[in-house]
Amino acid sequence: AALIEHLNLAPAHIVGLSLGGSIVLRLAARRPDLIRSLSVQEPPLLDLLADDPGQEPEMQEVLDQVGAVAARLDAGDAEGGAHQFIEAILGPGAWEYLPPEQQQILISNAPTFLDETRDPEAFTVDLAALATCPRPALLTYGDQSPSWFVPIVAKLAMVLPRVETRVIAGAGHLPMVTHPAEYAAAVMAHADAAEAELGTNVPPPDHLERPVGAASAAPA
């Protein structure tokens, strides 16, 4: 919110991936006035599944994995923590699939993930407040992602008053890496539709021509 206000970007098209998506949803719940549209890819809002006994074993496995990664980062092993996080989310061998520059970004950002896991609100969002957000929302997930993202997206879709849900075929948790063209097209189409809804044919200012990213600072 402070960044958008400082740069005078509001209302902006906001895009968030993973924990970045959770941040976008919290912004939508608290400051919808700053948003023109929001696009969110697979937010790990695990607390939304707390009342679903069928999800409990998988949720506990995820939390155990998060705890193991946090312990590794707390010991100062940023590279090992980033590596373990990616393999836990995307599967064995996923780290080697990433380009070296992407690996380095994840390593550099890994300590932030430790801070995020210590945040008591890291895996939740205020659904009642989110239900009052009038902005158009796009929720995406990959059909190759861990299955527990699907019920999270479904719960969010039931709450958001103006929502579109889209599956990125063949993609997992990181469509901007594996399916960049398809993912970018979906995000931009959603933003364009929000612009068209305003009933203006005037091109937006330069600072609104591309969505403002809120991708996760964590290793995902």
N, C-alpha and C positions, 0 to 999 in steps of 0.2 A: 504494500500500500504506500509506504513511504517513497519507494523508488518511482512508482507511477505518478505520484503527486509532485515529486521533485522534478521530474522530466516533463511535467505537464502533458501526460499522455492520455488522461482519462477523457472519455471512456475508451478502453482498449480491448483488443482481442487477446485473451490470455490463454496460453497453452501450457499444460503441465503433464509431466510423465512421472509415474510411480509416486514416490514421496512428494515430488513436485506437484503431482496431481492433487494430492491431499492438501497441499498448501493453497492451490487454486480454489478448491472447494471451500476451504475455511475463509478465504477472501470473499468468495461469493456469498457466504453466510453472513459475513460481518460488514462488507462494504460493496454491495452490488452496484452502488453509484459509480464505482471505478471501472466497471466492466461493460463492454459492449456485447461480447460473447465469450464463452469459455469452452475449451476442449480439454478433455482429461483422458489419459491413457492409464488404465489399470492402477488406481490408487490402492495401496495395501492397507485399507482401513479394516484391520482384523477384528476390531471391537464390534463391528456391525454384525459379525457372525457369532457373537458370544451366546446368543439364545438358540443356536442351532446345534443340537447334540450330534447330528450327523457329520458336522464339520470339525468337531472337537479333536479327533486324533490328528487330522492334517494340520489344524491350527497349532497344536502343541508342537508338532514337528517343525513348523515354520518358526515358531518362537524360539525353539531350541537352536535352530540354525542361526537366527538373529543374535542370540546370546553368545554363541560360539564365535561369530564374527566380531561382535563387540569386545569380547575378551581378547581376541587377537589384536585388535586395534588399540585397546587399552594398554597392551604390552609394547606398543610402538611398532608393530609390524603392519604398516599401511599396505604394502604390496600384497602380503599374504592375506590380509583381511579383504582387500578388494577382489583378489582372485577367488577366495572362498565364497564371497557373497555372490559373485556372478555365477559360479558353478552351482550354488545352492538354488538360485532362482531359475537359471536357464538350463541346467543340466551339465553333466561331466563333459569336459572338452570345450565348453563355451568360451572360456578365457582365451584359448589359442585362436579361436575364430575372430576375435576382435583385432582390428588394426593396432599396431604399436602405439600410435598417437592417442587412440581411444583408451587403451590400457593406461597410458600415463595420466590422462585426465582423471580416470577413475581412481588411480592411486593418489593423485594430488587432492582429490575431493574426499577420500575415504575418512579422514578424521572427522569431517562434518557428520558422517553417518553415526559416529559414536555419540555426538551431541544429540542427534535426532532420536536415537534409541532411549536416551535418558529423559526425553520429553514425555511427561505423563499423558499428553494429548497426541502423541505421534501416530497412533493407530485408530483415531476416532474423529468424528465430526458432528457438529450439532445439526441433526436432521431437521428439527423443528425450524431452526433459523434458515436452513438451506431451502426448505419448502416455500419460503417467502421470496426467494430470489427470482425476479421476473425476467432474467436474461436468458437467451437461448443457449442451451448446453449440448455439447456432443460428448458422448461417452464411447470410448473405443476399447476393444480388447482383441488379442490375437487368438486364433483357434488352436495354436500350439502352446499357449501359455499354461501355467499351473491352473488346474480346474477351479481353485478356490477364488480366483478373480471373478468368475462368472456370477456367483451369488452376491458378491459385493456390488458389482455393476448393476445387477438387477434391483437391489435394495435402493441404490441411489436413483435409478430410473423411476422407481415408484414414488420418490419424494420430489424430485425436481419438477416444477410445473411445466417447463418447456424444454423437452429433452428429446434427443435423437440418439439411438444406440446403433453402433456399427461394428461389425466384426471384420478385422483385417485378415483375410484368408492367407494361410500359410505362415503367418507371423507369430512371434512370441512376445516377450515382454518389451523388446527393443525394436519396434518397427522402423524407427528412424535409421537404424543400422541395417536391418535385413530387407526392409521394403520401403525405402525412403520416398520413392515416387508415389506409391499408393497412399502412404500415410500423409505426405504433404498435400496431395490432392484432396483427401478427405477433410483435412483441417482448413485448407483454403476455401473449399466449397462451402463449408459451414460459415466461415467468416464472411464470404461474399453474400451468402443468403441473409445474414444478419444486416449487412450494409443495405441490401436491396429492400429489406423490410422497412428501413427508415424512410423509403420513398424518395431517395435522392440519387441523382445521376452524376452528381459532382464528385470527382475523384477525391479521396481523403487526403489529408496532409501527408507529407512524406513519412512522418513518424507513425502513421497508422497503416501504411501500405503492407507491412508484414506483421504477423502476430508477435506479441511480446512473449518470449519464452519463460516458463517457470519450471524448467526441467530440474529434476532432482539433483541436489548437491551430493547425494549419496552415490555409492558405486552401482547405481542401476538407473 
